[in-house]
Amino acid sequence: MKKSILLSAALFALAGCVSHNFAEGRRENWTCAGDKEFSLRQVPGAIELYASGATHRLTPSGEGAFSNGTVTLARDGGRATLTGVHNGPFENCRQRGGLRFW
């Protein structure tokens, strides 16, 4: 009984240390001209973008833009353009359903 109480107390203490970023991990799906698609999710200090079978980590590079020096995602209002990826550029992109996190 004493061990159960100590274990429960330890678990509650650890649970209090957990930081939740509920936006992280939620995937946004985008469709573009020419039936092209990509998805992204927010991670601390960056976004992870999945397009043409590859994942790219992009950091903020200006207002509405993210880049890793090769791949660039630029957003203007509800539209986006993705350049530097295989089968690109991805133009006239719009988010499919869901909420925007950035």
C-alpha angles and dihedrals in degrees: 000000000000091000091052091053092048092048091049091049091050092050092049090050091052092046089058090058095056115107116208124208101180093186092060112092097020106122124221115206120207131191123203141188114291093034091285120151140188137172135207142184134196119249127174108299095349148037128250110221124195117199136147092002096306136098120223128188110217128187127203111280103170141328107331092350135110127184145165094200093269107040118049130187116193121186125195114179109310095342133078140191124208121198136175097043129113111274089018162174098078106202138181091020123177130187116252109226125306132074129305116238100188 
